[in-house]
């Protein structure tokens, strides 16, 4: 691709802007007819300036502007100014020694002036394009209906996937019937596998006066029985005391009830032999794992 000078770039921009005189436009059009690269550069400037044309409306010139154009084009002769008689000029006395003055070479000055004019036009053009782009972006953001159809931003469609959380699966439930060997149930112990909270329901046991029933956890993993608290006088007693133990210990342990003094054992150890005992059995199984997809 041919490398173009700053003057070539300025000519292309001014041609697209329409500020060249007739000779300069003819020069640009001649270059465009033989140089496809230069033609592409002119077309690029025309596309950039097209934004300015779309952002402004047409303005009808005033009548006096048309009159000046007709006068300049020779379509109507301007009014001749009044000529006043002038006195004859005094005779010119030639100097005794006359030498022809050397003509100043002003070609460089003219060329520099034309280049400076072009780059002033390019600077103004660039500023106008930047201002137009900023204005167009602002209008697109806040008042897109004011823009032509081709410049309006396209509506954005965002697909949002709403996921409904699955209902929590029921946790495993365990129950133990606490009774004497071969006797009828005295208490029913229910344990929630998720929260490890338990509920004791009194079925057929009656506490002696001044005594309390106390529930114990007995496990091979523990050196001694651990108290789970006193069973209250109402039909149901609930407590979270099992939260301190792991699931294996809870599921394999033996649960026993002893008769203690009112308020329970004073030192955290059973003071009598268990009178009721039982082990947990699973009544509601935990949710089954989803099967893996076949490959």
C-alpha positions as CSV (number, residue, x, y, z in Angstrom):
1,X,0.0,0.0,0.0
2,X,1.3,3.4,-0.9
3,X,2.4,5.7,1.9
4,X,0.7,9.1,1.7
5,X,2.1,12.4,3.0
6,X,0.3,14.8,5.3
7,X,-0.7,16.9,2.3
8,X,-2.4,13.9,0.7
9,X,-4.3,13.2,3.8
10,X,-5.4,16.8,4.2
11,X,-6.5,17.0,0.6
12,X,-8.6,13.9,1.0
13,X,-10.3,15.2,4.1
14,X,-10.9,18.7,2.6
15,X,-12.3,17.1,-0.5
16,X,-14.8,15.1,1.6
17,X,-15.5,18.3,3.6
18,X,-16.1,20.3,0.4
19,X,-13.7,23.2,1.2
20,X,-11.3,22.9,-1.8
21,X,-11.3,25.3,-4.7
22,X,-12.0,24.1,-8.3
23,X,-8.3,23.4,-9.2
24,X,-7.7,21.4,-6.0
25,X,-10.9,19.4,-6.5
26,X,-9.8,18.6,-10.0
27,X,-6.4,17.5,-8.7
28,X,-8.0,15.2,-6.1
29,X,-10.4,13.7,-8.7
30,X,-7.4,13.0,-11.0
31,X,-5.6,11.2,-8.2
32,X,-8.7,9.2,-7.4
33,X,-9.0,8.0,-11.0
34,X,-5.5,6.5,-11.0
35,X,-4.9,5.6,-7.3
36,X,-7.4,3.2,-5.6
37,X,-5.7,3.6,-2.2
38,X,-6.2,7.4,-2.4
39,X,-9.8,6.8,-3.4
40,X,-10.3,4.5,-0.3
41,X,-8.9,7.2,1.9
42,X,-11.3,9.8,0.5
43,X,-14.2,7.4,1.0
44,X,-13.1,6.8,4.6
45,X,-13.2,10.5,5.3
46,X,-16.7,10.7,3.7
47,X,-18.0,8.0,6.0
48,X,-16.6,9.8,9.1
49,X,-18.2,13.0,8.0
50,X,-21.5,11.3,7.2
51,X,-22.1,11.3,11.0
52,X,-22.1,15.1,11.0
53,X,-24.7,15.2,8.2
54,X,-27.0,12.9,10.1
55,X,-26.7,14.9,13.3
56,X,-27.8,18.3,11.7
57,X,-30.7,19.4,9.7
58,X,-30.8,21.5,6.5
59,X,-30.7,25.3,6.8
60,X,-32.1,27.6,4.0
61,X,-29.7,30.4,3.2
62,X,-30.9,34.0,3.6
63,X,-31.9,35.8,0.4
64,X,-28.9,38.2,0.5
65,X,-26.6,35.1,0.4
66,X,-28.2,34.0,-2.9
67,X,-27.7,37.6,-4.3
68,X,-24.0,37.5,-3.4
69,X,-23.7,34.1,-5.1
70,X,-25.4,35.4,-8.3
71,X,-23.2,38.4,-8.3
72,X,-20.0,36.3,-7.8
73,X,-21.1,34.0,-10.6
74,X,-21.8,36.9,-13.0
75,X,-25.5,36.2,-13.3
76,X,-26.4,39.7,-12.2
77,X,-24.1,42.7,-12.4
78,X,-23.5,44.6,-9.1
79,X,-24.3,48.3,-9.0
80,X,-21.3,50.4,-10.2
81,X,-20.0,52.7,-7.6
82,X,-20.1,56.5,-8.3
83,X,-16.8,57.7,-9.9
84,X,-15.5,61.1,-8.8
85,X,-13.1,63.0,-11.1
86,X,-9.6,62.8,-9.9
87,X,-6.8,65.3,-10.4
88,X,-4.0,64.4,-12.8
89,X,-1.2,62.6,-11.0
90,X,2.1,64.5,-10.7
91,X,4.8,63.5,-13.1
92,X,7.1,60.7,-12.0
93,X,10.7,61.7,-11.9
94,X,12.9,58.7,-12.7
95,X,15.9,58.3,-10.4
96,X,19.3,58.9,-11.9
97,X,20.4,55.3,-11.3
98,X,17.7,52.7,-11.8
99,X,18.3,49.0,-11.2
100,X,15.7,46.2,-11.5
101,X,14.7,44.8,-8.2
102,X,15.0,41.1,-7.7
103,X,11.6,39.4,-7.6
104,X,11.0,37.8,-4.2
105,X,10.5,34.0,-4.3
106,X,7.3,33.6,-2.4
107,X,6.5,30.0,-3.6
108,X,7.6,28.6,-0.2
109,X,5.4,31.1,1.7
110,X,2.4,30.2,-0.5
111,X,2.9,26.5,0.0
112,X,3.4,26.8,3.8
113,X,0.3,29.0,4.0
114,X,-1.8,26.4,2.0
115,X,-0.5,23.5,4.3
116,X,-1.2,25.5,7.4
117,X,-4.7,26.3,6.1
118,X,-5.3,22.6,5.4
119,X,-4.2,21.5,8.8
120,X,-6.3,24.1,10.5
121,X,-9.3,22.7,8.6
122,X,-8.3,19.2,9.6
123,X,-8.0,20.1,13.3
124,X,-11.5,21.8,13.1
125,X,-12.9,18.8,11.3
126,X,-11.5,16.3,13.9
127,X,-12.9,18.4,16.7
128,X,-16.3,18.5,15.0
129,X,-16.3,14.7,14.5
130,X,-15.3,14.1,18.2
131,X,-18.1,16.5,19.4
132,X,-20.6,14.8,17.1
133,X,-19.7,11.3,18.3
134,X,-20.0,12.4,22.0
135,X,-23.3,14.0,21.2
136,X,-24.5,10.9,19.4
137,X,-23.5,8.6,22.2
138,X,-25.2,10.8,24.8
139,X,-28.4,10.9,22.7
140,X,-28.3,7.1,22.2
141,X,-28.1,6.7,26.0
142,X,-30.8,9.1,27.1
143,X,-33.0,10.1,24.1
144,X,-32.6,7.4,21.4
145,X,-35.9,8.4,19.8
146,X,-34.4,11.6,18.5
147,X,-31.9,9.7,16.3
148,X,-32.5,8.4,12.8
149,X,-33.6,4.8,12.7
150,X,-30.2,3.5,11.5
151,X,-28.4,5.1,14.5
152,X,-30.7,4.0,17.2
153,X,-29.3,1.3,19.6
154,X,-30.8,-2.1,19.3
155,X,-32.7,-3.3,22.3
156,X,-30.8,-5.8,24.4
157,X,-32.5,-9.0,25.3
158,X,-31.1,-10.7,28.4
159,X,-32.3,-14.2,29.2
160,X,-32.5,-14.9,32.9
161,X,-32.7,-18.4,34.1
162,X,-34.8,-18.8,37.2
163,X,-33.9,-21.8,39.3
164,X,-36.4,-22.9,41.8
165,X,-34.6,-24.5,44.8
166,X,-35.5,-28.1,45.4
167,X,-37.5,-28.8,48.5
168,X,-35.4,-30.2,51.2
169,X,-35.5,-34.0,51.5
170,X,-36.8,-35.4,54.7
171,X,-34.1,-36.4,57.2
172,X,-33.8,-39.9,58.5
173,X,-35.8,-40.5,61.7
174,X,-35.0,-43.0,64.4
175,X,-37.0,-44.4,67.3
176,X,-36.3,-46.5,70.4
177,X,-38.8,-48.2,72.7
178,X,-37.5,-48.0,76.3
179,X,-38.9,-50.8,78.4
180,X,-38.0,-53.5,80.8
181,X,-37.0,-56.8,79.2
182,X,-40.2,-58.5,78.2
183,X,-42.3,-55.7,79.6
184,X,-44.6,-53.1,78.1
185,X,-43.1,-49.8,76.7
186,X,-42.4,-47.2,79.3
187,X,-41.0,-44.4,77.1
188,X,-40.6,-43.8,73.3
189,X,-37.5,-42.0,72.2
190,X,-37.5,-40.3,68.8
191,X,-34.3,-38.8,67.2
192,X,-34.1,-36.5,64.2
193,X,-31.2,-37.5,62.0
194,X,-30.5,-34.0,60.7
195,X,-30.8,-31.9,63.8
196,X,-29.9,-34.7,66.3
197,X,-32.7,-33.4,68.6
198,X,-34.6,-36.0,70.5
199,X,-38.1,-36.2,72.0
200,X,-39.1,-38.6,74.8
201,X,-42.7,-39.5,75.1
202,X,-43.9,-41.0,78.4
203,X,-46.1,-44.0,77.7
204,X,-46.5,-46.2,80.8
205,X,-44.0,-45.1,83.4
206,X,-45.0,-43.2,86.6
207,X,-42.3,-41.5,88.7
208,X,-42.1,-42.1,92.5
209,X,-42.7,-39.2,94.8
210,X,-39.5,-37.2,95.3
211,X,-37.8,-39.0,92.4
212,X,-37.0,-38.2,88.8
213,X,-36.4,-40.3,85.7
214,X,-33.1,-39.5,84.0
215,X,-32.1,-40.5,80.4
216,X,-28.6,-41.9,79.7
217,X,-26.5,-42.6,76.6
218,X,-24.4,-45.7,76.9
219,X,-21.7,-46.4,74.2
220,X,-18.6,-48.5,73.8
221,X,-16.9,-45.3,72.5
222,X,-17.4,-43.6,75.9
223,X,-15.8,-44.5,79.2
224,X,-19.0,-44.0,81.2
225,X,-22.7,-43.3,80.6
226,X,-23.5,-39.7,79.6
227,X,-26.6,-38.0,81.0
228,X,-29.1,-36.6,78.4
229,X,-31.1,-34.9,81.1
230,X,-34.1,-35.4,83.3
231,X,-37.4,-36.6,81.7
232,X,-40.0,-34.0,82.7
233,X,-43.3,-34.7,84.3
234,X,-45.3,-33.9,81.1
235,X,-46.1,-36.4,78.4
236,X,-43.3,-35.1,76.1
237,X,-39.8,-33.9,76.8
238,X,-37.6,-32.5,74.0
239,X,-33.9,-31.6,74.2
240,X,-30.9,-31.0,71.8
241,X,-28.4,-32.9,74.0
242,X,-27.4,-35.3,71.3
243,X,-25.9,-32.6,69.1
244,X,-22.5,-33.1,70.9
245,X,-22.2,-36.7,69.5
246,X,-21.5,-38.1,66.0
247,X,-24.0,-40.0,64.1
248,X,-22.3,-43.4,64.5
249,X,-22.3,-43.0,68.3
250,X,-25.9,-41.9,68.4
251,X,-27.2,-44.8,66.1
252,X,-25.3,-47.6,67.9
253,X,-25.8,-46.5,71.5
254,X,-28.1,-47.9,74.1
255,X,-30.5,-45.5,75.8
256,X,-31.4,-46.2,79.4
257,X,-33.5,-44.6,82.1
258,X,-32.7,-44.6,85.8
259,X,-34.5,-43.4,88.8
260,X,-32.6,-40.6,90.5
261,X,-33.3,-38.1,93.2
262,X,-35.5,-35.2,92.4
263,X,-33.7,-33.1,89.7
264,X,-31.4,-35.9,88.6
265,X,-28.0,-37.3,89.5
266,X,-25.9,-34.7,91.5
267,X,-22.6,-35.7,90.0
268,X,-23.4,-36.7,86.4
269,X,-23.2,-40.4,87.1
270,X,-26.1,-42.9,87.4
271,X,-26.8,-43.8,91.1
272,X,-28.9,-46.9,90.3
273,X,-29.2,-49.6,87.7
274,X,-31.3,-48.8,84.5
275,X,-34.9,-49.9,84.8
276,X,-35.8,-49.2,81.1
277,X,-33.5,-49.5,78.0
278,X,-33.7,-49.7,74.3
279,X,-31.8,-49.1,71.0
280,X,-32.6,-46.9,68.0
281,X,-34.1,-48.3,64.9
282,X,-34.6,-46.3,61.6
283,X,-38.2,-45.5,60.8
284,X,-37.7,-43.0,57.8
285,X,-34.7,-43.7,55.7
286,X,-32.4,-40.8,54.4
287,X,-33.0,-39.7,50.8
288,X,-31.4,-41.9,48.2
289,X,-28.5,-40.5,46.2
290,X,-29.5,-39.6,42.6
291,X,-28.2,-42.3,40.1
292,X,-25.3,-41.2,38.0
293,X,-26.1,-40.8,34.3
294,X,-25.1,-43.8,32.1
295,X,-22.2,-43.3,29.8
